[in-house]
Amino acid sequence: MNKRNFSKITKRVISLLLCMLLALGMFSACNTPADDTAEDENNDGEYVQALRVIDDVKYGGKFTNDKVETVTVRADAAPAGTISDIAELRNKFAASQISVGDYITSEKLLDKKPEDAVDEDEEDIEDKLDYTELGYVVVCDAARKDSEETYSQLINRLIAENPGRTIYIPDGNYLLNEPIVIPADPEKSVSLRLSHLAVLKAAPSWADRNLPIVRVGVTEREEGAEPLTMEEVDMLGYRSIFVVGGCIDGSNVASGISVEGSKDTYIYNVSIKSAVHGIHIHKGPNELGATWVNVDNVNVTGSNSKDSVGVLVEGTYNTIANMRIASIMYGTQATETGERNIFRNLHPLIPPSLGNDSIGFYDMSDGNNYDICYNDQGATGFVMHENTRSVYNGGFSYWWSPDQGYHVGFRSIGKFNSLIVSTKVSQNHDVETDAYMLVEEDGGQGVVLYPIHNNKTNTYRYVLEKYCKTPIL
């Protein structure tokens, strides 16, 4: 090979090597970050606090702590104007619908609620009162247009058409001309729920003042038929019936609620006013006469008439608790068949205008328990008959007016056979003849036990020994 040819080959090899090196450099450049400094700046970029929505805020809605959260994000990830201080949301309203996950910016806030915005609180209330979703039958929704039905007929029709359901009565006044009837038969019974401001009111044309506005547990037996036997009661089984809420207004021409034949009836949070009898619990249709009624947190205002009773009990095994009873002749009355009931935390307030025959708690039966019951101005606080063997614990009688002229804490018609524990009487007037206890027997002769103005007399000790087989504590 001559020198000239060798030189050409050498130049070509060198050129080829240079091209290869150049290509390798370009490949490396494509797989290496162009600017290491920029990468470092991104890794160490600025982070900020931002407020984000965790529950939808409707147009015109208010921002509350339970609808927003504070998060930490990169500054370049947060939208312009993002708010970081939750204090800036105080008394602010949403300028548009803000959905879950959205950041809160200043342009989404309004200082004043828009006039065309729906009140979010009102919507919540409406949602809570949509009892249709709970399976309730709403009276107003079920009313037929152009119908001549009275509310009595409408509600009774809904009861007949919807056994095993809850009939819901929204706010409003509902004038009734006949009772609402809830059957005892579990295949036909319902529960009744009234809104807080719903009023069932007796019309002036109401037929009988002893007839209640609501009849619970009607057995639908022919008049004069024998009561159900225990076997029949067990076969029926019964469904628990609830009457809850609202107001029952007797208009001084009707009674409130009667429980006639059901088992396990619950009457809660009801206001009964202007009623002849507030609640009447009948003798149960079984050998025990039991109805197992629970009455709790019910206020009764009577008709101020001589025949009015707050709670009239003819059945057994009932519990009546936490009641205020006013404008009534007898606060509670347990008849001869009203045995083995519990009366707890009851407060009858009886006006002096009803006279010397008014009674806070009248017990004609046996085996009842009175716990923390307070007679307020009834001429006699507690009355028991000779066959009454009840327990009175924590009882209290108080008289603030001397108008009746004579007051008795406890009166026993016949021999005294009950037990009185931790009781008290007191008055705010000067009548020395008021008595802690008056025991009547042998033709109505009275012996005063524990006169209020002198509680340590020999008469007191004598009557204790003669009439009280167990000591009074």
C-alpha positions in Angstrom: 0.0 0.0 0.0 1.4 3.3 -0.9 1.6 6.2 1.4 -1.1 8.1 -0.3 -3.7 5.3 0.1 -2.9 4.8 3.8 -3.5 8.4 4.5 -6.9 8.3 2.9 -7.9 5.2 5.0 -6.7 6.8 8.2 -8.7 9.9 7.6 -11.8 7.8 7.0 -11.4 5.8 10.2 -10.8 8.9 12.2 -14.0 10.5 10.7 -15.9 7.3 11.5 -14.7 7.4 15.1 -15.6 11.0 15.5 -19.1 10.4 14.1 -19.6 7.5 16.5 -18.5 9.6 19.5 -20.8 12.4 18.4 -23.8 10.1 18.2 -23.0 8.6 21.6 -22.9 12.1 23.1 -26.3 13.0 21.7 -27.9 9.7 23.0 -26.6 10.5 26.5 -27.9 14.0 26.3 -31.4 12.7 25.6 -31.4 10.5 28.7 -29.9 13.0 31.1 -31.9 15.9 32.8 -31.2 19.0 30.9 -30.8 21.1 34.0 -30.0 19.4 37.3 -30.5 22.7 39.1 -34.1 23.0 37.9 -34.8 19.5 39.2 -33.4 20.4 42.6 -35.6 23.6 42.6 -38.7 21.5 41.9 -37.9 19.0 44.7 -37.4 21.8 47.2 -40.3 24.0 45.9 -42.5 26.2 48.2 -45.5 24.6 50.0 -48.6 26.5 51.3 -51.7 25.9 53.4 -55.1 25.8 51.6 -58.7 25.3 52.5 -60.6 22.6 50.6 -64.3 21.5 50.7 -65.0 18.1 52.2 -68.8 18.4 51.9 -70.9 20.1 49.2 -71.7 23.7 49.9 -74.8 24.8 48.0 -75.2 28.2 46.3 -75.8 30.7 49.0 -74.9 28.2 51.7 -72.7 29.1 54.7 -69.3 27.7 55.3 -69.0 25.7 58.6 -66.1 23.9 60.2 -67.5 20.5 59.4 -67.5 21.2 55.6 -63.9 22.3 55.1 -60.4 21.1 55.8 -56.9 22.5 55.7 -54.4 20.8 53.5 -50.7 21.4 52.6 -50.0 21.7 48.8 -47.3 23.0 46.5 -47.7 26.6 45.8 -48.0 26.0 42.0 -50.8 23.4 42.6 -53.2 25.8 44.4 -55.4 28.0 42.3 -54.9 31.7 42.4 -56.6 33.4 45.4 -56.9 30.2 47.4 -57.8 31.0 51.1 -55.6 29.5 53.8 -57.1 31.1 57.0 -60.5 29.6 58.1 -61.3 32.9 59.9 -61.8 34.4 56.4 -64.9 32.2 55.9 -66.7 33.6 58.9 -70.2 34.9 57.9 -69.4 34.2 54.2 -71.7 32.6 51.7 -71.0 30.5 48.6 -71.1 32.4 45.3 -71.8 29.2 43.5 -72.1 25.4 44.1 -68.8 24.2 45.6 -68.3 20.4 45.4 -66.2 18.1 47.5 -62.5 18.4 46.7 -62.7 22.0 45.4 -60.3 24.6 46.8 -61.9 27.7 48.3 -60.9 30.9 46.6 -61.8 34.5 47.3 -63.9 34.7 44.1 -66.2 31.9 45.5 -67.2 34.0 48.6 -70.0 36.5 49.1 -70.5 38.8 52.0 -74.3 38.6 51.8 -76.6 35.6 51.1 -78.2 35.9 47.6 -81.9 36.6 47.6 -82.6 33.7 45.3 -80.7 31.1 47.3 -82.7 28.4 49.1 -82.2 28.3 52.9 -80.0 25.3 53.5 -81.3 25.0 57.1 -84.9 24.9 55.8 -84.0 22.2 53.3 -82.4 20.1 56.1 -85.6 20.4 58.2 -87.7 19.4 55.2 -85.5 16.4 54.7 -85.9 15.4 58.3 -89.6 15.8 58.1 -89.9 13.7 55.0 -91.5 10.8 56.9 -92.6 9.2 53.7 -89.0 8.0 53.3 -89.2 6.4 56.7 -92.3 4.4 55.6 -94.8 6.7 57.4 -98.2 7.5 56.0 -98.5 11.3 55.9 -102.0 12.5 56.5 -101.8 15.6 54.2 -100.3 13.6 51.4 -103.1 11.0 51.5 -106.0 13.5 51.6 -108.2 13.2 48.5 -108.9 16.3 46.5 -112.4 17.5 46.5 -113.3 15.0 49.2 -115.9 15.8 51.8 -114.1 13.6 54.4 -113.6 15.2 57.8 -110.2 14.7 59.4 -111.8 12.1 61.7 -112.9 10.1 58.6 -109.6 10.7 56.8 -107.4 9.5 59.6 -109.6 6.5 60.4 -109.6 5.5 56.7 -105.8 5.7 56.7 -105.6 3.5 59.8 -107.9 0.9 58.1 -105.9 1.0 54.9 -102.4 0.9 56.4 -102.2 -1.8 59.2 -98.8 -2.1 60.8 -97.7 1.4 59.7 -97.1 4.7 61.4 -99.7 7.5 60.6 -97.9 10.8 60.7 -99.8 14.1 61.3 -97.8 17.2 60.3 -98.0 20.7 61.9 -101.5 22.2 61.8 -105.0 22.2 63.4 -107.2 19.2 62.7 -110.8 19.6 63.8 -112.4 16.2 64.7 -116.1 15.3 65.1 -115.5 11.7 66.3 -112.7 9.7 67.8 -109.6 8.3 66.1 -109.8 4.6 66.6 -106.7 2.3 66.7 -107.6 -1.4 66.8 -106.0 -3.8 69.3 -105.7 -6.6 66.7 -102.0 -6.7 65.6 -103.1 -7.3 62.0 -105.0 -4.0 62.1 -103.2 -1.7 64.6 -101.1 1.3 63.8 -99.0 3.9 65.7 -99.8 7.6 65.7 -97.1 10.2 65.5 -97.9 13.9 65.6 -95.5 16.7 64.7 -94.6 19.1 67.6 -97.2 21.7 66.4 -99.9 19.3 65.3 -103.2 19.7 67.2 -106.1 17.2 67.2 -109.0 19.4 68.4 -112.6 18.3 69.3 -115.2 20.2 67.3 -118.1 22.0 69.2 -120.4 19.3 67.9 -118.6 16.5 69.8 -121.2 14.1 71.1 -120.1 12.9 74.5 -117.7 14.7 76.9 -116.5 11.3 78.2 -115.6 10.2 74.7 -111.9 10.5 74.0 -110.3 12.0 70.9 -108.0 9.0 70.5 -109.1 5.5 71.4 -106.2 3.0 71.5 -106.6 -0.8 71.5 -110.2 -1.1 70.6 -111.1 -4.8 70.6 -114.1 -4.4 68.2 -116.2 -6.9 70.1 -120.0 -6.6 70.2 -121.5 -4.5 72.9 -122.2 -6.7 76.0 -119.8 -9.5 74.9 -117.5 -11.2 77.4 -114.0 -9.8 77.7 -111.2 -11.6 75.9 -109.8 -14.6 77.8 -106.1 -14.9 78.6 -105.8 -17.5 75.9 -107.3 -15.2 73.3 -104.9 -12.4 74.4 -101.9 -14.7 73.9 -103.2 -15.8 70.6 -103.6 -12.3 69.3 -100.2 -11.4 70.6 -100.8 -7.7 70.1 -98.5 -5.2 68.5 -96.9 -2.4 70.6 -98.8 0.8 69.9 -97.2 4.3 70.1 -98.9 7.6 70.4 -96.2 10.3 70.3 -96.0 14.0 70.1 -98.3 16.9 69.4 -101.3 18.3 71.2 -104.7 16.8 71.9 -107.3 19.5 72.6 -110.6 18.4 74.2 -112.1 21.9 73.8 -113.8 21.3 77.2 -116.3 18.9 75.4 -114.1 15.8 75.0 -111.6 13.6 76.8 -108.0 13.0 75.7 -106.7 9.5 75.2 -108.2 6.1 76.3 -106.4 2.8 76.3 -109.0 0.1 76.1 -107.7 -3.3 75.2 -104.2 -3.2 73.7 -101.0 -4.6 75.3 -97.8 -2.6 75.6 -99.1 0.9 74.7 -96.6 3.8 74.9 -97.8 7.4 75.2 -94.9 9.9 75.0 -94.3 13.6 74.8 -98.0 14.5 74.3 -99.7 17.7 75.5 -103.4 17.2 76.5 -105.5 20.2 77.2 -109.0 21.3 78.0 -109.9 17.6 78.5 -112.5 16.1 80.9 -110.3 13.0 81.4 -106.7 13.4 80.3 -105.8 9.7 80.0 -108.2 6.9 80.8 -106.6 3.4 81.1 -109.3 0.7 81.1 -109.2 -2.7 82.7 -107.3 -5.0 80.3 -109.2 -7.8 78.5 -107.5 -10.6 80.4 -107.6 -12.3 83.8 -105.2 -9.8 85.3 -107.0 -6.8 83.9 -103.6 -5.7 82.7 -102.8 -3.3 79.8 -99.1 -2.7 80.4 -99.4 1.0 79.5 -96.4 3.3 79.7 -97.1 7.1 80.0 -94.1 9.4 80.1 -93.6 13.1 79.7 -97.2 14.0 79.2 -98.8 17.2 80.4 -102.5 17.4 81.1 -104.6 20.5 81.5 -108.2 19.7 82.5 -111.5 21.4 82.0 -111.8 22.9 85.5 -114.9 20.8 86.0 -116.0 18.8 89.1 -115.9 15.5 87.1 -112.4 15.9 85.6 -109.6 13.5 86.2 -106.0 13.8 85.0 -105.2 10.1 84.8 -108.0 7.6 85.5 -106.7 4.0 85.9 -108.9 0.9 85.9 -106.3 -1.6 84.7 -103.2 -3.1 86.2 -99.4 -3.1 85.7 -99.2 0.3 84.2 -96.5 3.0 84.7 -97.4 6.7 84.7 -94.4 9.0 85.1 -93.1 12.5 84.7 -96.4 14.4 84.3 -97.7 17.8 85.2 -101.5 17.9 85.7 -103.4 21.1 86.1 -107.0 22.5 86.3 -108.4 19.1 87.3 -110.6 17.8 90.2 -108.6 14.6 90.8 -104.9 14.5 89.7 -104.9 10.7 89.5 -107.6 8.1 90.4 -107.1 4.4 90.7 -110.5 2.7 90.8 -111.2 -0.6 92.7 -109.7 -2.6 89.8 -106.7 -0.3 89.2 -104.1 -2.4 91.1 -100.3 -2.8 91.0 -99.6 0.4 89.1 -96.6 2.7 89.4 -97.1 6.5 89.7 -93.8 8.4 89.6 -92.8 12.1 89.6 -96.4 13.4 89.1 -97.4 17.0 89.9 -101.1 17.8 90.0 -101.8 21.5 90.4 -105.4 22.0 91.5 -107.0 25.5 91.8 -108.8 26.3 95.1 -111.9 27.1 93.0 -112.6 23.4 92.7 -113.4 23.3 96.4 -112.8 21.0 99.4 -113.4 17.8 97.5 -110.4 18.1 95.2 -107.7 15.4 95.6 -104.2 15.1 94.3 -104.0 11.3 94.3 -107.1 9.1 94.9 -106.5 5.4 95.5 -109.5 3.1 95.8 -107.5 -0.1 95.0 -104.6 -2.1 96.3 -100.9 -2.5 95.7 -100.0 0.7 93.9 -96.7 2.5 94.3 -96.5 6.3 94.5 -92.9 7.6 94.2 -92.1 11.3 94.6 -95.6 12.5 93.9 -96.4 16.2 94.7 -99.9 17.4 95.4 -100.1 21.2 94.8 -103.1 22.8 96.5 -105.5 19.9 96.2 -107.7 20.0 99.3 -106.5 16.5 100.2 -103.2 15.3 99.0 -103.5 11.5 99.1 -106.7 9.5 99.7 -106.8 5.8 100.3 -109.5 3.3 101.2 -109.5 0.7 103.9 -108.5 -2.0 101.4 -105.7 0.1 100.1 -102.3 -1.3 100.8 -100.1 1.0 98.7 -96.7 2.5 99.2 -96.2 6.3 99.3 -92.5 7.2 99.1 -91.2 10.8 99.0 -94.7 12.3 98.8 -95.3 16.0 99.3 -98.4 18.2 99.8 -98.3 22.0 99.7 -101.0 24.6 100.0 -100.4 28.1 99.0 -103.9 29.4 99.5 -106.2 29.2 102.6 -109.4 29.5 100.5 -110.5 25.9 101.1 -110.3 26.5 104.8 -109.0 23.0 105.7 -106.4 20.7 104.2 -105.2 17.1 104.7 -102.0 15.5 103.6 -103.2 11.9 103.9 -106.8 10.8 104.4 -107.7 7.1 105.0 -111.3 6.2 104.5 -111.5 3.3 107.0 -108.5 1.8 108.7 -105.1 2.8 107.5 -103.2 -0.1 105.9 -100.7 1.5 103.6 -97.0 2.4 104.1 -95.8 6.0 104.1 -92.1 6.7 103.8 -90.2 10.1 103.8 -93.2 12.3 103.2 -93.8 16.0 103.9 -96.6 18.5 104.1 -96.3 22.3 104.2 -98.4 25.4 103.7 -98.0 29.1 103.0 -100.9 30.3 105.2 -102.0 30.2 108.8 -104.7 27.5 109.3 -103.9 25.4 112.4 -106.5 22.7 111.5 -104.5 21.4 108.5 -103.5 17.8 109.2 -100.7 15.5 108.1 -103.1 12.6 108.3 -106.8 12.0 108.9 -108.0 8.5 109.6 -111.7 7.9 109.3 -113.6 4.9 110.6 -116.7 3.9 112.6 -119.2 6.2 111.0 -116.8 8.7 109.6 -115.3 9.9 112.9 -111.9 11.4 112.3 -108.7 11.2 114.2 -106.0 13.6 113.3 -102.5 12.2 113.0 -99.6 14.6 113.2 -101.3 18.1 113.1 -99.1 20.4 111.1 -99.0 23.1 113.8 -98.0 20.6 116.5 -96.4 17.3 115.4 -95.3 15.9 118.8 -98.6 15.5 120.6 -99.8 12.4 122.5 -102.6 12.0 120.0 -100.0 11.5 117.3 -98.3 8.8 119.3 -101.6 7.1 120.1 -102.8 7.0 116.5 -99.5 5.6 115.3 -99.8 2.7 117.7 -103.5 2.0 117.0 -103.7 2.3 113.2 -100.2 1.8 111.8 -99.1 -1.8 112.1 -95.6 -0.8 110.7 -93.8 2.3 111.9 -93.9 5.4 109.7 -90.3 6.4 108.9 
